[in-house]
Structures are given as C-alpha cells and as structure tokens.
Amino acid sequence: MVEPISPDGPIRLAISMDDLLLWPDMPLASGYTHLGITQAMTDAMKRHKVTGTYAFSATSPAEGRPDLLRTFDHWVEAGHHIANHTHHHANLNWVTVPKYLADIERTETLIQPWSSRVPTRYFRYCMDNWGNTPEKHEGVKAYLDRHGFTPAPISIWFYDTEFLAPHWRATKAGDADGLKRVRRLFVDTAERQLRVQAAAARAMFGRDPAHIWLIHGTPLAADCLSEILDRFQAAGVEFIPLEEAMADPFNREAVPIVTPRFLNQVQKWAALKGVAIEDCPPAVFEEIDRISPMPGHSTPEVMGRVFRAISDNMEGVFIPKMY
C-alpha cells in the first residue's frame, strides 16, 4: 500500500506546464525535440484522463524558428490551452515594469491564434516572482486587472529544471548509469516535494487546499511524466482543471508578501508565517550535480548563462535565484 499524501482524503491537483520551448541558449539533450517532448507529455496526460491543461510558454525561442510553434498546435489539438508567460521569460525582479508589460504584450500578439480560444485568460509570472518591490508588484497587477488577465500562481513545484544540466551531461557522456539515476531521482523528487509542500499547506491552513503543480517541457518530463502521475494517483491525487484550483481562495488570492526570493504559493505563506518546510529546496541538488560532471556545465553555470542572457536582452539587472 502507498501511503496517502494526506490523511484527510484526496489531494486535488491541477497540472500546469511552463516553457514548452524552454529558453534560448538552453542545450537540449540529443534525441529530443520540443515537439516530441510535448507529444510525450500529452500522451501521459491522456493516459491519466487529464485535459484542459494550461501551458505558459515564453515565445522568444521561436524567433527565426516558426516551426517551433507547431508545438502549440499539438498542445491545443490534444485538448489543452496556451497562455501568456511573456516573450523573453525575464524575471520581474530583473527588469522595469514598462519593459515587463511590453514583453507581455509582445507574446500576446504571437500566441493569439491559440490564446484566443482559452476559457479563462490566465497569466503566469516568470519564475512565479510577482515583483521584488511594492511598486513593481502593484504596477503589473494593475495592468493585468485592466486587461482581463488572472494571475495563475504555482503552489507546488519540485525544482525540475535543476535536472536539465545533469540529464544533458549524462546523455552527452553516454553515461547509462547516470541517466538511470537522474531519471529515478527526478521521479522521487516530484513525489517527495508534493508530500512535504502539501503537508506544509495542510499544517498552516488546517485543510488541504486545491494545488497547482508545475512541470516544464524538458526531456525528463517526456521520459518520466507518466510514472510521476502514476505515483501521484496511487498516493491519492485527484487531477482537476486549473479553473477548479483557482476557485480555491488559497490560489485566487495573492499572498501578502513582496519578496525577491524564488518561492511558490505554499513557500510564500510559509515565509510569511515563519514556517519551515522539510527538505525544501531539496538536498538532492548536490547529488544530481555530481552526475557526469563536465567543466562549465554545472547547473549554476548552465542556468546562469541562460538567464543572464535573457536579462541582458531585456536590458535588465540579472539577479541569480534566491532560495
């Protein structure tokens, strides 16, 4: 018997996807394409009867590569939705409000053929950072309100992009044992982080709120999403639409905190209330970054290059993730 995630009954969980195209300068492991990854993920969700999943994807990777937008075609054809995540994927902490708003408008024009068909006009802040100053937070919120966007937060994540560089290195090195280990740890971490973050929410609020879970369009998502959803289901997860999750005040109402830290909805409430969440961020970061080591290709080096370039393109001031 699998131990249920909650002693109080099923955990209602909306799946959300970010960055089906990932980001410019992000190396993609050989043997994978963005369309192939997306097809694998829609297959996994179909197997679990999940429909209407919102994908929040930056569109700058498709500059000069319009073929990448076939990924959005497939996503919608499979019964899911495309929503705004800005064009460049710049963190609001790095850039001015006018530049951030212009980036929202730029991507909205590009995704209009798909976003015009969504039942709800959601927006997702890049890295779920809602601004590191009150002025930024209020400036973007006012724009979203005026233009009919509803911000869709993330309440639970498992730091899945931390696995991108280790998986790329193991694939490049032909390290079969390393690939097996990174896949196992990816699945284990997804389940572990769901358990500890859901437990923290339950302890803080005396109930299990509906949760919004995040995974990105990565090679490991293609390989492992079906197994992750199997584990979730066995542990008492009930998959629900984003609209149902957003009806819960826990998700619908912004956490009254302005912070530069890389925190999701549960973590923001924990920071506000002074509550510690066990193993979050997970200690597994150190283990996976020892898999197939290569000079210049540690996770901090790879992700630092990718996101610094995005900040530079937006004439921003790059700030590394603050956990």
C-alpha positions in Angstrom: 0.0 0.0 0.0 1.2 3.5 -0.9 0.9 6.0 2.0 -1.6 8.7 1.0 -0.3 12.2 0.7 -3.0 13.4 3.0 -4.7 11.7 5.9 -7.8 13.7 5.2 -8.6 12.4 1.7 -7.6 13.1 -1.9 -5.3 15.9 -2.8 -6.9 17.9 -5.6 -4.2 18.9 -8.1 -4.2 20.9 -11.3 -1.3 20.2 -13.6 0.3 23.2 -15.3 3.1 23.3 -17.8 5.7 26.0 -18.3 8.1 26.7 -21.2 7.3 24.0 -23.8 10.0 25.7 -25.9 12.4 26.2 -22.9 14.6 29.2 -23.4 17.3 30.4 -25.9 20.8 29.1 -25.2 19.4 26.1 -23.2 21.1 23.0 -24.5 18.7 20.2 -25.4 19.8 16.6 -24.9 20.4 14.8 -28.2 17.5 12.6 -29.4 14.8 15.0 -28.1 12.8 17.8 -29.8 10.4 20.2 -28.3 7.5 18.8 -30.3 8.5 15.2 -29.3 8.7 16.2 -25.7 5.3 17.8 -25.9 3.7 14.8 -27.6 5.1 12.5 -24.8 3.6 14.8 -22.2 0.2 15.0 -23.8 0.2 11.2 -24.2 1.0 10.8 -20.4 -1.9 13.2 -19.5 -4.3 11.4 -21.9 -3.5 8.1 -20.1 -4.5 9.8 -16.9 -7.6 11.4 -18.4 -6.2 14.9 -17.8 -7.5 17.6 -20.2 -7.6 21.4 -20.4 -4.0 21.8 -19.0 -2.6 25.3 -19.4 0.9 25.8 -20.8 2.6 29.0 -20.0 5.5 29.4 -22.5 7.8 32.2 -23.4 7.9 32.7 -27.2 11.4 34.1 -27.8 12.8 30.6 -28.7 10.6 30.7 -31.8 12.2 33.9 -33.2 13.6 32.8 -36.6 12.2 29.3 -35.9 8.5 29.4 -36.6 8.5 25.6 -36.9 8.6 25.5 -33.1 5.1 26.9 -32.9 3.9 23.5 -34.2 4.3 22.6 -30.5 1.5 24.9 -29.6 -0.6 23.5 -32.4 -0.2 20.0 -31.0 -0.9 21.1 -27.4 -4.2 22.6 -28.4 -5.2 19.8 -30.7 -4.7 17.4 -27.7 -7.3 19.4 -25.7 -5.1 21.8 -23.8 -4.6 25.6 -23.6 -1.9 28.1 -24.3 -1.5 31.2 -22.0 0.8 34.2 -21.6 4.2 33.8 -19.9 5.9 36.9 -21.5 8.1 36.8 -24.6 11.6 36.6 -23.2 10.9 35.0 -19.8 12.6 37.7 -17.8 12.1 37.7 -14.1 10.2 40.8 -12.9 12.9 41.2 -10.3 15.4 42.0 -13.1 13.5 44.5 -15.2 11.4 47.6 -15.1 7.6 47.5 -15.1 7.3 49.1 -18.6 9.7 46.5 -20.1 7.9 43.6 -18.4 4.5 44.9 -19.7 5.8 45.3 -23.2 7.0 41.7 -23.1 3.6 40.5 -22.0 2.0 42.4 -25.0 4.6 41.1 -27.4 3.9 37.5 -26.6 0.1 38.0 -26.5 0.3 39.1 -30.2 2.3 35.9 -31.1 0.1 33.4 -29.2 -3.3 35.0 -30.2 -4.2 32.1 -32.6 -4.2 29.8 -29.6 -4.8 32.0 -26.6 -8.0 33.4 -28.2 -9.6 30.0 -27.6 -9.0 29.6 -23.9 -11.9 29.5 -21.5 -10.0 31.8 -19.0 -7.4 34.4 -19.7 -4.6 33.4 -17.3 -1.1 34.8 -16.9 1.9 33.4 -15.2 4.7 35.4 -13.8 8.1 34.1 -14.8 9.6 32.0 -12.0 6.5 32.9 -10.0 8.2 36.1 -8.9 5.5 38.8 -8.6 7.9 41.7 -8.1 10.6 42.4 -5.6 9.3 45.9 -4.7 5.7 47.1 -4.0 5.9 49.4 -7.0 6.6 46.6 -9.4 4.1 44.3 -7.8 1.3 46.9 -8.0 2.3 48.2 -11.4 2.0 44.8 -13.1 -1.1 43.8 -11.1 -2.9 46.9 -12.2 -2.1 46.1 -15.9 -3.3 42.5 -15.6 -6.5 43.7 -14.0 -7.1 46.3 -16.7 -6.6 43.8 -19.5 -8.6 40.9 -18.0 -5.7 38.6 -17.0 -6.0 36.4 -14.0 -2.6 35.5 -12.5 -2.2 31.8 -12.0 0.3 31.0 -9.3 2.2 27.8 -8.6 1.5 26.2 -5.3 3.8 23.2 -5.6 6.9 22.6 -7.7 9.8 20.2 -7.5 12.6 22.3 -9.0 12.5 20.1 -12.2 14.7 22.5 -14.2 17.6 21.7 -11.8 17.7 18.3 -13.5 18.2 19.7 -17.0 22.0 20.1 -16.9 22.7 16.7 -15.2 20.5 14.9 -17.8 22.2 16.8 -20.7 25.7 15.8 -19.3 24.8 12.2 -18.8 23.3 12.0 -22.3 26.3 13.7 -23.8 28.7 11.3 -22.0 26.7 8.2 -22.8 26.5 7.5 -19.1 23.8 4.9 -18.8 24.0 4.6 -15.1 23.9 8.4 -14.7 20.8 8.6 -16.9 19.1 5.9 -14.9 20.0 7.7 -11.6 18.8 11.1 -12.8 15.5 9.7 -14.0 14.9 7.9 -10.7 15.8 11.0 -8.7 13.5 13.1 -10.9 10.5 10.9 -10.1 11.4 10.5 -6.5 11.8 14.3 -6.0 8.5 15.0 -7.7 6.7 12.8 -5.2 8.7 13.9 -2.2 8.2 17.6 -2.8 4.5 17.1 -3.3 4.3 15.4 0.0 6.3 17.9 2.0 4.8 21.0 0.4 1.2 19.7 0.7 1.9 18.8 4.3 3.1 22.4 5.0 0.0 23.8 3.5 -2.2 21.5 5.5 -0.4 22.4 8.7 -0.7 26.1 8.0 -4.4 26.2 7.0 -5.9 23.2 8.7 -7.1 21.8 5.4 -5.8 20.6 2.0 -6.3 23.4 -0.5 -6.5 22.6 -4.2 -3.0 22.8 -5.5 -1.5 24.0 -8.8 1.5 21.8 -9.7 4.3 22.7 -12.2 6.4 20.8 -14.6 8.4 22.2 -17.5 8.8 20.9 -21.1 12.1 19.1 -20.5 13.4 15.8 -21.8 13.0 14.2 -18.4 9.3 15.3 -18.4 8.9 13.4 -21.7 10.6 10.3 -20.1 9.0 10.4 -16.7 5.7 12.3 -16.5 3.6 9.2 -16.9 5.4 7.5 -14.0 5.1 10.6 -11.9 1.3 10.8 -12.5 1.1 7.1 -11.7 2.7 7.7 -8.3 0.5 10.7 -7.6 -2.6 8.8 -8.4 -1.5 5.9 -6.2 -1.0 8.3 -3.4 -4.4 9.8 -3.6 -4.2 12.6 -6.0 -7.3 13.7 -7.9 -6.4 15.6 -11.1 -8.6 18.7 -11.6 -8.8 21.6 -14.1 -6.9 24.8 -13.3 -10.2 26.7 -13.1 -11.3 24.5 -10.2 -8.0 25.0 -8.4 -8.3 28.8 -9.0 -11.7 28.8 -7.3 -10.0 28.0 -4.1 -9.1 31.2 -2.2 -5.7 29.7 -1.4 -4.8 30.2 -5.1 -7.1 33.0 -6.1 -5.8 35.5 -3.5 -2.2 36.8 -3.7 0.0 36.1 -0.7 0.5 39.5 1.1 4.3 39.4 0.8 6.7 41.2 -1.5 9.9 39.2 -1.8 12.9 38.7 -4.1 13.1 35.0 -3.2 12.3 32.1 -5.6 9.1 30.9 -3.8 5.8 29.4 -4.8 2.4 30.0 -3.1 3.0 27.5 -0.3 6.5 28.7 0.3 5.4 32.4 0.3 2.8 31.6 3.0 5.5 29.7 5.0 7.9 32.6 4.7 5.1 35.0 5.9 4.2 32.7 8.8 7.7 31.7 9.8 7.1 28.0 9.0 10.0 25.7 7.8 9.3 23.2 5.1 11.3 20.0 5.4 13.9 19.4 2.6 12.7 22.3 0.5 14.7 23.2 -1.6 15.7 19.5 -1.8 19.2 18.3 -0.8 19.2 16.2 -3.9 20.6 19.2 -5.8 24.1 18.4 -4.7 23.7 14.7 -5.7 22.4 15.3 -9.2 25.1 17.9 -10.0 27.7 15.2 -9.3 26.3 13.1 -12.1 28.6 13.0 -15.2 30.5 16.2 -14.2 31.8 18.4 -17.1 33.7 21.6 -16.8 31.5 24.6 -17.4 28.3 22.5 -17.3 27.2 22.5 -13.6 23.6 23.6 -13.0 24.6 27.0 -11.7 26.8 27.6 -14.7 24.3 26.5 -17.3 21.3 28.1 -15.9 23.2 31.3 -15.0 24.3 31.7 -18.7 20.7 31.1 -19.9 19.0 33.5 -17.6 21.7 36.2 -17.6 21.4 36.3 -21.4 17.6 36.8 -21.1 18.2 39.6 -18.6 20.7 41.2 -20.9 18.3 41.0 -23.9 15.8 42.9 -21.7 18.4 45.4 -20.5 17.8 44.2 -17.0 19.9 43.7 -14.0 20.4 40.0 -13.5 19.9 38.6 -10.0 20.5 34.8 -9.5 17.8 32.8 -7.9 17.4 33.5 -4.2 16.1 30.4 -2.4 
